[in-house]
């Protein structure tokens, strides 16, 4: 364990938030500098703490994997991929081994996210980078509604002590981002944290009955959907037209697409920019023969 000063932990927090806020903005160079500076700090700290043997093996495995993938990635993608991978890896390995003022760090994060909640709820967009075309509608500091909702959900879980007005406020702010996936994930996470309450209720039912009910329900649902997949897609597409949102249809259409899975699977990190060009021809939402682009995050994870 290594004790660091308040200035050091504030610098780590500042660089982490700066790198996230400046993503896909005209200040891309400043974002890269902040991320490289953060990695440099982690590398410096790693020489002053004792790493466990398996952590050293993980770092060596990462280095070897990306070295083998270099010919396929190319210089530019190699730098981007290894920067992102090692920033996350060093955070997981180094931060738990640091002794710092957790009260101060928590207050800084809380102030930042409460401010972000206000911007999100009232659709206040910072719009500091007018030349950036990637800024989406809605409010928030992260300039992307998915990113805002995702980080708000993670923060909500970390401060979850009881389901009170704070959780309702955060849930509403996630709803305002229009990121339905993040909202559902947040709700399921809250249910999981209160699983003991549901467990007490369910425990009154015999285990064999619960297992039988869940197994039969799962197999029956899987059979009905798989045997009527096209009809199911047609139904959710029509519902999407009614709701003016085809997100669910796109998700189901791509999850069930075998060709997309084949193109995404690779043992070594692959070229995700080329993979991003793949278009999935859809029966119901095909636009002038172009098709819909890949929307599923885990396909990218398989590729990179």
Steps between C-alpha positions, in 0.01 A plus 500: 500500500620850414375821660453796264420864569170682445652683203596169338153346531337823378734496199403139420129588528542812286687317223247215502202735468676720245572204276135395517354847443719581199424175315410569134544876533713752316738487799599144416871578543439616857303181568789285376748698714282453810467124439873451437579708809269280705668183372841653578388567858381139536829367362694717746283378789542137390873523573421597858253227585524124511309331219369150544634228274173454308482877438847492346392206282194696387714800401744277311211321324354834392833613358557176309141495366521852361846444355365203304201710391714794382530387134122472476420822688753731344684785674204732569256239629775328698569820695131568560418144608796458733437843656139417581577146617786593730320800646219274619734220607729726703197658669378160617845390621649818647213694664399223750860501627501874577431661836337839452239732643188313389269758658650775285488287185136409569402866550665601173324223307167577665519871417595424141220250444234709677591783265478261207157383618372858494629547145345170391156552654460851357657412163780751551767425240847641563566534124848640560630350178277636224705347219451151635232316305486208747318692774161338543178660613421517868695628796794388706872550521601189306347625174350159424171373640615136521819598682306727738247231586764229541718700741200631694384142549840386626519794739147431626593141586815608687303736730205262544431462871123513487243567233432867573448827313860490373442177312170630360674819386781307332252260341306794358819659364587170327149496354555853369804382304265271298748213542253219559768233540670691781166563672407131493848406625468748786158365602625139490803599709277657765285185506815291541618704798164439665493134403481393865147641524388310192691193614303489825175506306614241247650277770149420616451304176661158466824503300392224262195703402709812432758309292226324302313823433811692389631216283170443325443874452850552356483203262149587387591865438817400315310253283219743415738781407748286304228322304322826421797737483392680184147552631648624828724745313205621296296557817767703681572696181135604475502589868813705434320695229220570746747618768725673243794298627651199322773432757350172623454372146863584411624323813304181434581505129874525563516264799346227282729577204755218458709686239555791737625264769736327255645833388546622857670192647880505509756351737732803482386866516365593158443811292180643645498788248462252214245306704302821553447520123301176497135552410225258592233475233164504672168389360300776665731798548720487192572850371583514127685170522749631756362317801547578867841528662630291787341619826593218737779579744609144575582439134757777531635336817544175309690687232729708724 
